[in-house]
């Protein structure tokens, strides 16, 4: 039973980002009239990719700040 909350905590962000992408693509007005489902699928994929790229960039920037702070702390010897 203790693993269930961990699994839910891991899956919740994925569900939320997918829902955000679906919502953003549903609100578009420039839909391909010949194949709207494929157009929406491409839109969702692009939005999810952009969100993942942005999250990755934030994580990399945070890692750089942490490494810089750690290096600064290590260089200051008492």
PDB file as gemmi writes it, atoms N, CA and C in Angstrom:
CRYST1    1.000    1.000    1.000  90.00  90.00  90.00 P 1                      
ATOM      1  N   UNK A   1       0.808  -1.199   0.000  1.00  0.00           N  
ATOM      2  CA  UNK A   1       0.000   0.000   0.000  1.00  0.00           C  
ATOM      3  C   UNK A   1       0.852   1.266   0.000  1.00  0.00           C  
ATOM      4  N   UNK A   2       2.066   1.202   0.513  1.00  0.00           N  
ATOM      5  CA  UNK A   2       2.886   2.401   0.572  1.00  0.00           C  
ATOM      6  C   UNK A   2       3.437   2.790  -0.794  1.00  0.00           C  
ATOM      7  N   UNK A   3       3.470   1.865  -1.733  1.00  0.00           N  
ATOM      8  CA  UNK A   3       3.984   2.184  -3.063  1.00  0.00           C  
ATOM      9  C   UNK A   3       2.951   2.928  -3.912  1.00  0.00           C  
ATOM     10  N   UNK A   4       1.677   2.772  -3.596  1.00  0.00           N  
ATOM     11  CA  UNK A   4       0.627   3.421  -4.377  1.00  0.00           C  
ATOM     12  C   UNK A   4       0.760   4.940  -4.372  1.00  0.00           C  
ATOM     13  N   UNK A   5       0.957   5.592  -3.221  1.00  0.00           N  
ATOM     14  CA  UNK A   5       1.136   7.050  -3.266  1.00  0.00           C  
ATOM     15  C   UNK A   5       2.360   7.474  -4.067  1.00  0.00           C  
ATOM     16  N   UNK A   6       3.426   6.678  -4.011  1.00  0.00           N  
ATOM     17  CA  UNK A   6       4.619   7.013  -4.788  1.00  0.00           C  
ATOM     18  C   UNK A   6       4.349   6.925  -6.281  1.00  0.00           C  
ATOM     19  N   UNK A   7       3.614   5.910  -6.673  1.00  0.00           N  
ATOM     20  CA  UNK A   7       3.263   5.751  -8.083  1.00  0.00           C  
ATOM     21  C   UNK A   7       2.373   6.896  -8.536  1.00  0.00           C  
ATOM     22  N   UNK A   8       1.399   7.248  -7.717  1.00  0.00           N  
ATOM     23  CA  UNK A   8       0.510   8.356  -8.055  1.00  0.00           C  
ATOM     24  C   UNK A   8       1.277   9.671  -8.123  1.00  0.00           C  
ATOM     25  N   UNK A   9       2.209   9.861  -7.210  1.00  0.00           N  
ATOM     26  CA  UNK A   9       3.012  11.080  -7.224  1.00  0.00           C  
ATOM     27  C   UNK A   9       3.877  11.158  -8.478  1.00  0.00           C  
ATOM     28  N   UNK A  10       4.316  10.020  -8.974  1.00  0.00           N  
ATOM     29  CA  UNK A  10       5.132  10.006 -10.187  1.00  0.00           C  
ATOM     30  C   UNK A  10       4.288  10.219 -11.433  1.00  0.00           C  
ATOM     31  N   UNK A  11       3.075   9.712 -11.436  1.00  0.00           N  
ATOM     32  CA  UNK A  11       2.225   9.810 -12.623  1.00  0.00           C  
ATOM     33  C   UNK A  11       1.448  11.121 -12.711  1.00  0.00           C  
ATOM     34  N   UNK A  12       1.203  11.769 -11.586  1.00  0.00           N  
ATOM     35  CA  UNK A  12       0.400  12.988 -11.581  1.00  0.00           C  
ATOM     36  C   UNK A  12       0.966  14.085 -12.474  1.00  0.00           C  
ATOM     37  N   UNK A  13       2.272  14.406 -12.398  1.00  0.00           N  
ATOM     38  CA  UNK A  13       2.786  15.450 -13.292  1.00  0.00           C  
ATOM     39  C   UNK A  13       2.641  15.096 -14.773  1.00  0.00           C  
ATOM     40  N   UNK A  14       2.779  13.827 -15.103  1.00  0.00           N  
ATOM     41  CA  UNK A  14       2.619  13.425 -16.506  1.00  0.00           C  
ATOM     42  C   UNK A  14       1.191  13.646 -16.963  1.00  0.00           C  
ATOM     43  N   UNK A  15       0.245  13.313 -16.116  1.00  0.00           N  
ATOM     44  CA  UNK A  15      -1.163  13.507 -16.460  1.00  0.00           C  
ATOM     45  C   UNK A  15      -1.494  14.983 -16.585  1.00  0.00           C  
ATOM     46  N   UNK A  16      -0.934  15.798 -15.699  1.00  0.00           N  
ATOM     47  CA  UNK A  16      -1.219  17.223 -15.740  1.00  0.00           C  
ATOM     48  C   UNK A  16      -0.636  17.872 -16.985  1.00  0.00           C  
ATOM     49  N   UNK A  17       0.581  17.498 -17.362  1.00  0.00           N  
ATOM     50  CA  UNK A  17       1.166  18.102 -18.557  1.00  0.00           C  
ATOM     51  C   UNK A  17       0.414  17.655 -19.802  1.00  0.00           C  
ATOM     52  N   UNK A  18      -0.013  16.410 -19.824  1.00  0.00           N  
ATOM     53  CA  UNK A  18      -0.778  15.925 -20.962  1.00  0.00           C  
ATOM     54  C   UNK A  18      -2.112  16.649 -21.052  1.00  0.00           C  
ATOM     55  N   UNK A  19      -2.743  16.872 -19.910  1.00  0.00           N  
ATOM     56  CA  UNK A  19      -4.021  17.579 -19.894  1.00  0.00           C  
ATOM     57  C   UNK A  19      -3.833  19.023 -20.338  1.00  0.00           C  
ATOM     58  N   UNK A  20      -2.743  19.649 -19.940  1.00  0.00           N  
ATOM     59  CA  UNK A  20      -2.462  21.026 -20.362  1.00  0.00           C  
ATOM     60  C   UNK A  20      -2.283  21.094 -21.874  1.00  0.00           C  
ATOM     61  N   UNK A  21      -1.558  20.141 -22.415  1.00  0.00           N  
ATOM     62  CA  UNK A  21      -1.328  20.111 -23.853  1.00  0.00           C  
ATOM     63  C   UNK A  21      -2.646  19.907 -24.601  1.00  0.00           C  
ATOM     64  N   UNK A  22      -3.465  18.998 -24.112  1.00  0.00           N  
ATOM     65  CA  UNK A  22      -4.770  18.747 -24.738  1.00  0.00           C  
ATOM     66  C   UNK A  22      -5.620  20.014 -24.721  1.00  0.00           C  
ATOM     67  N   UNK A  23      -5.640  20.685 -23.576  1.00  0.00           N  
ATOM     68  CA  UNK A  23      -6.448  21.889 -23.428  1.00  0.00           C  
ATOM     69  C   UNK A  23      -5.942  22.999 -24.345  1.00  0.00           C  
ATOM     70  N   UNK A  24      -4.640  23.177 -24.395  1.00  0.00           N  
ATOM     71  CA  UNK A  24      -4.067  24.219 -25.248  1.00  0.00           C  
ATOM     72  C   UNK A  24      -4.369  23.947 -26.719  1.00  0.00           C  
ATOM     73  N   UNK A  25      -4.280  22.703 -27.125  1.00  0.00           N  
ATOM     74  CA  UNK A  25      -4.522  22.370 -28.525  1.00  0.00           C  
ATOM     75  C   UNK A  25      -6.009  22.396 -28.866  1.00  0.00           C  
ATOM     76  N   UNK A  26      -6.853  22.151 -27.904  1.00  0.00           N  
ATOM     77  CA  UNK A  26      -8.294  22.224 -28.146  1.00  0.00           C  
ATOM     78  C   UNK A  26      -8.747  23.664 -28.337  1.00  0.00           C  
ATOM     79  N   UNK A  27      -8.022  24.596 -27.741  1.00  0.00           N  
ATOM     80  CA  UNK A  27      -8.402  26.012 -27.820  1.00  0.00           C  
ATOM     81  C   UNK A  27      -7.920  26.681 -29.104  1.00  0.00           C  
ATOM     82  N   UNK A  28      -7.131  25.991 -29.893  1.00  0.00           N  
ATOM     83  CA  UNK A  28      -6.620  26.580 -31.139  1.00  0.00           C  
ATOM     84  C   UNK A  28      -7.736  26.823 -32.129  1.00  0.00           C  
ATOM     85  N   UNK A  29      -7.581  27.866 -32.923  1.00  0.00           N  
ATOM     86  CA  UNK A  29      -8.561  28.148 -33.969  1.00  0.00           C  
ATOM     87  C   UNK A  29      -8.020  27.843 -35.360  1.00  0.00           C  
ATOM     88  N   UNK A  30      -6.711  27.621 -35.493  1.00  0.00           N  
ATOM     89  CA  UNK A  30      -6.108  27.350 -36.799  1.00  0.00           C  
ATOM     90  C   UNK A  30      -5.941  25.842 -37.006  1.00  0.00           C  
ATOM     91  N   UNK A  31      -7.047  25.144 -37.065  1.00  0.00           N  
ATOM     92  CA  UNK A  31      -7.055  23.693 -37.194  1.00  0.00           C  
ATOM     93  C   UNK A  31      -7.103  23.312 -38.672  1.00  0.00           C  
ATOM     94  N   UNK A  32      -6.356  22.285 -39.021  1.00  0.00           N  
ATOM     95  CA  UNK A  32      -6.375  21.763 -40.387  1.00  0.00           C  
ATOM     96  C   UNK A  32      -7.769  21.192 -40.675  1.00  0.00           C  
ATOM     97  N   UNK A  33      -8.494  21.736 -41.638  1.00  0.00           N  
ATOM     98  CA  UNK A  33      -9.863  21.261 -41.888  1.00  0.00           C  
ATOM     99  C   UNK A  33      -9.920  19.864 -42.512  1.00  0.00           C  
ATOM    100  N   UNK A  34      -8.824  19.417 -43.097  1.00  0.00           N  
ATOM    101  CA  UNK A  34      -8.845  18.125 -43.783  1.00  0.00           C  
ATOM    102  C   UNK A  34      -8.539  16.953 -42.854  1.00  0.00           C  
ATOM    103  N   UNK A  35      -7.767  17.198 -41.814  1.00  0.00           N  
ATOM    104  CA  UNK A  35      -7.445  16.128 -40.866  1.00  0.00           C  
ATOM    105  C   UNK A  35      -7.275  16.718 -39.461  1.00  0.00           C  
ATOM    106  N   UNK A  36      -8.381  17.097 -38.832  1.00  0.00           N  
ATOM    107  CA  UNK A  36      -8.285  17.765 -37.531  1.00  0.00           C  
ATOM    108  C   UNK A  36      -7.710  16.875 -36.418  1.00  0.00           C  
ATOM    109  N   UNK A  37      -7.960  15.580 -36.461  1.00  0.00           N  
ATOM    110  CA  UNK A  37      -7.437  14.705 -35.409  1.00  0.00           C  
ATOM    111  C   UNK A  37      -5.921  14.585 -35.470  1.00  0.00           C  
ATOM    112  N   UNK A  38      -5.389  14.427 -36.673  1.00  0.00           N  
ATOM    113  CA  UNK A  38      -3.937  14.351 -36.836  1.00  0.00           C  
ATOM    114  C   UNK A  38      -3.294  15.688 -36.465  1.00  0.00           C  
ATOM    115  N   UNK A  39      -3.959  16.772 -36.831  1.00  0.00           N  
ATOM    116  CA  UNK A  39      -3.465  18.096 -36.511  1.00  0.00           C  
ATOM    117  C   UNK A  39      -3.401  18.291 -34.998  1.00  0.00           C  
ATOM    118  N   UNK A  40      -4.434  17.860 -34.289  1.00  0.00           N  
ATOM    119  CA  UNK A  40      -4.455  17.982 -32.830  1.00  0.00           C  
ATOM    120  C   UNK A  40      -3.376  17.096 -32.208  1.00  0.00           C  
ATOM    121  N   UNK A  41      -3.189  15.898 -32.744  1.00  0.00           N  
ATOM    122  CA  UNK A  41      -2.167  14.993 -32.225  1.00  0.00           C  
ATOM    123  C   UNK A  41      -0.776  15.614 -32.380  1.00  0.00           C  
ATOM    124  N   UNK A  42      -0.516  16.203 -33.526  1.00  0.00           N  
ATOM    125  CA  UNK A  42       0.776  16.868 -33.746  1.00  0.00           C  
ATOM    126  C   UNK A  42       0.953  18.035 -32.788  1.00  0.00           C  
ATOM    127  N   UNK A  43      -0.114  18.777 -32.582  1.00  0.00           N  
ATOM    128  CA  UNK A  43      -0.072  19.918 -31.668  1.00  0.00           C  
ATOM    129  C   UNK A  43       0.260  19.452 -30.255  1.00  0.00           C  
ATOM    130  N   UNK A  44      -0.424  18.422 -29.783  1.00  0.00           N  
ATOM    131  CA  UNK A  44      -0.187  17.895 -28.440  1.00  0.00           C  
ATOM    132  C   UNK A  44       1.257  17.426 -28.305  1.00  0.00           C  
ATOM    133  N   UNK A  45       1.764  16.725 -29.301  1.00  0.00           N  
ATOM    134  CA  UNK A  45       3.149  16.257 -29.257  1.00  0.00           C  
ATOM    135  C   UNK A  45       4.123  17.430 -29.175  1.00  0.00           C  
ATOM    136  N   UNK A  46       3.864  18.484 -29.962  1.00  0.00           N  
ATOM    137  CA  UNK A  46       4.750  19.650 -29.965  1.00  0.00           C  
ATOM    138  C   UNK A  46       4.690  20.384 -28.624  1.00  0.00           C  
ATOM    139  N   UNK A  47       3.500  20.541 -28.078  1.00  0.00           N  
ATOM    140  CA  UNK A  47       3.363  21.217 -26.783  1.00  0.00           C  
ATOM    141  C   UNK A  47       4.071  20.423 -25.687  1.00  0.00           C  
ATOM    142  N   UNK A  48       3.867  19.110 -25.668  1.00  0.00           N  
ATOM    143  CA  UNK A  48       4.524  18.278 -24.663  1.00  0.00           C  
ATOM    144  C   UNK A  48       6.038  18.327 -24.802  1.00  0.00           C  
ATOM    145  N   UNK A  49       6.532  18.339 -26.045  1.00  0.00           N  
ATOM    146  CA  UNK A  49       7.980  18.436 -26.278  1.00  0.00           C  
ATOM    147  C   UNK A  49       8.507  19.782 -25.774  1.00  0.00           C  
ATOM    148  N   UNK A  50       7.789  20.851 -26.081  1.00  0.00           N  
ATOM    149  CA  UNK A  50       8.224  22.173 -25.630  1.00  0.00           C  
ATOM    150  C   UNK A  50       8.218  22.276 -24.109  1.00  0.00           C  
ATOM    151  N   UNK A  51       7.192  21.710 -23.478  1.00  0.00           N  
ATOM    152  CA  UNK A  51       7.128  21.735 -22.017  1.00  0.00           C  
ATOM    153  C   UNK A  51       8.276  20.925 -21.408  1.00  0.00           C  
ATOM    154  N   UNK A  52       8.580  19.779 -21.996  1.00  0.00           N  
ATOM    155  CA  UNK A  52       9.684  18.948 -21.501  1.00  0.00           C  
ATOM    156  C   UNK A  52      11.018  19.662 -21.697  1.00  0.00           C  
ATOM    157  N   UNK A  53      11.200  20.327 -22.843  1.00  0.00           N  
ATOM    158  CA  UNK A  53      12.437  21.070 -23.094  1.00  0.00           C  
ATOM    159  C   UNK A  53      12.604  22.202 -22.089  1.00  0.00           C  
ATOM    160  N   UNK A  54      11.520  22.902 -21.804  1.00  0.00           N  
ATOM    161  CA  UNK A  54      11.578  24.008 -20.855  1.00  0.00           C  
ATOM    162  C   UNK A  54      11.909  23.482 -19.453  1.00  0.00           C  
ATOM    163  N   UNK A  55      11.292  22.388 -19.066  1.00  0.00           N  
ATOM    164  CA  UNK A  55      11.563  21.789 -17.760  1.00  0.00           C  
ATOM    165  C   UNK A  55      13.011  21.309 -17.675  1.00  0.00           C  
ATOM    166  N   UNK A  56      13.517  20.720 -18.755  1.00  0.00           N  
ATOM    167  CA  UNK A  56      14.908  20.257 -18.791  1.00  0.00           C  
ATOM    168  C   UNK A  56      15.864  21.441 -18.658  1.00  0.00           C  
ATOM    169  N   UNK A  57      15.563  22.544 -19.336  1.00  0.00           N  
ATOM    170  CA  UNK A  57      16.413  23.732 -19.251  1.00  0.00           C  
ATOM    171  C   UNK A  57      16.405  24.304 -17.836  1.00  0.00           C  
ATOM    172  N   UNK A  58      15.245  24.308 -17.198  1.00  0.00           N  
ATOM    173  CA  UNK A  58      15.169  24.790 -15.816  1.00  0.00           C  
ATOM    174  C   UNK A  58      15.985  23.905 -14.893  1.00  0.00           C  
ATOM    175  N   UNK A  59      15.884  22.598 -15.093  1.00  0.00           N  
ATOM    176  CA  UNK A  59      16.617  21.654 -14.261  1.00  0.00           C  
ATOM    177  C   UNK A  59      18.127  21.817 -14.458  1.00  0.00           C  
ATOM    178  N   UNK A  60      18.562  22.013 -15.712  1.00  0.00           N  
ATOM    179  CA  UNK A  60      19.985  22.204 -15.990  1.00  0.00           C  
ATOM    180  C   UNK A  60      20.497  23.497 -15.371  1.00  0.00           C  
ATOM    181  N   UNK A  61      19.699  24.559 -15.438  1.00  0.00           N  
ATOM    182  CA  UNK A  61      20.103  25.826 -14.834  1.00  0.00           C  
ATOM    183  C   UNK A  61      20.206  25.686 -13.322  1.00  0.00           C  
ATOM    184  N   UNK A  62      19.266  24.990 -12.725  1.00  0.00           N  
ATOM    185  CA  UNK A  62      19.313  24.767 -11.279  1.00  0.00           C  
ATOM    186  C   UNK A  62      20.531  23.940 -10.902  1.00  0.00           C  
ATOM    187  N   UNK A  63      20.842  22.921 -11.697  1.00  0.00           N  
ATOM    188  CA  UNK A  63      22.030  22.101 -11.433  1.00  0.00           C  
ATOM    189  C   UNK A  63      23.304  22.939 -11.520  1.00  0.00           C  
ATOM    190  N   UNK A  64      23.369  23.851 -12.490  1.00  0.00           N  
ATOM    191  CA  UNK A  64      24.538  24.721 -12.611  1.00  0.00           C  
ATOM    192  C   UNK A  64      24.672  25.611 -11.386  1.00  0.00           C  
ATOM    193  N   UNK A  65      23.543  26.160 -10.913  1.00  0.00           N  
ATOM    194  CA  UNK A  65      23.589  27.016  -9.724  1.00  0.00           C  
ATOM    195  C   UNK A  65      24.036  26.225  -8.495  1.00  0.00           C  
ATOM    196  N   UNK A  66      23.530  25.017  -8.359  1.00  0.00           N  
ATOM    197  CA  UNK A  66      23.907  24.179  -7.215  1.00  0.00           C  
ATOM    198  C   UNK A  66      25.390  23.839  -7.285  1.00  0.00           C  
ATOM    199  N   UNK A  67      25.874  23.465  -8.472  1.00  0.00           N  
ATOM    200  CA  UNK A  67      27.296  23.137  -8.616  1.00  0.00           C  
ATOM    201  C   UNK A  67      28.178  24.346  -8.329  1.00  0.00           C  
ATOM    202  N   UNK A  68      27.750  25.523  -8.795  1.00  0.00           N  
ATOM    203  CA  UNK A  68      28.525  26.739  -8.539  1.00  0.00           C  
ATOM    204  C   UNK A  68      28.538  27.052  -7.046  1.00  0.00           C  
ATOM    205  N   UNK A  69      27.399  26.916  -6.390  1.00  0.00           N  
ATOM    206  CA  UNK A  69      27.335  27.177  -4.949  1.00  0.00           C  
ATOM    207  C   UNK A  69      28.170  26.163  -4.180  1.00  0.00           C  
ATOM    208  N   UNK A  70      28.139  24.918  -4.609  1.00  0.00           N  
ATOM    209  CA  UNK A  70      28.933  23.884  -3.956  1.00  0.00           C  
ATOM    210  C   UNK A  70      30.421  24.137  -4.156  1.00  0.00           C  
ATOM    211  N   UNK A  71      30.815  24.495  -5.361  1.00  0.00           N  
ATOM    212  CA  UNK A  71      32.225  24.791  -5.630  1.00  0.00           C  
ATOM    213  C   UNK A  71      32.681  26.000  -4.818  1.00  0.00           C  
ATOM    214  N   UNK A  72      31.818  27.005  -4.707  1.00  0.00           N  
ATOM    215  CA  UNK A  72      32.144  28.194  -3.920  1.00  0.00           C  
ATOM    216  C   UNK A  72      32.298  27.835  -2.453  1.00  0.00           C  
ATOM    217  N   UNK A  73      31.391  27.001  -1.948  1.00  0.00           N  
ATOM    218  CA  UNK A  73      31.461  26.589  -0.542  1.00  0.00           C  
ATOM    219  C   UNK A  73      32.696  25.728  -0.276  1.00  0.00           C  
ATOM    220  N   UNK A  74      33.061  24.890  -1.245  1.00  0.00           N  
ATOM    221  CA  UNK A  74      34.224  24.017  -1.075  1.00  0.00           C  
ATOM    222  C   UNK A  74      35.530  24.816  -1.143  1.00  0.00           C  
ATOM    223  N   UNK A  75      35.533  25.916  -1.902  1.00  0.00           N  
ATOM    224  CA  UNK A  75      36.770  26.701  -2.045  1.00  0.00           C  
ATOM    225  C   UNK A  75      37.036  27.567  -0.799  1.00  0.00           C  
ATOM    226  N   UNK A  76      35.997  27.839  -0.045  1.00  0.00           N  
ATOM    227  CA  UNK A  76      36.170  28.614   1.199  1.00  0.00           C  
ATOM    228  C   UNK A  76      36.517  27.659   2.324  1.00  0.00           C  
ATOM    229  N   UNK A  77      37.809  27.505   2.555  1.00  0.00           N  
ATOM    230  CA  UNK A  77      38.257  26.605   3.611  1.00  0.00           C  
ATOM    231  C   UNK A  77      38.312  27.378   4.924  1.00  0.00           C  
ATOM    232  N   UNK A  78      37.886  26.749   6.015  1.00  0.00           N  
ATOM    233  CA  UNK A  78      37.897  27.451   7.300  1.00  0.00           C  
ATOM    234  C   UNK A  78      39.290  27.642   7.854  1.00  0.00           C  
TER     235      UNK A  78                                                      
END                                                                             
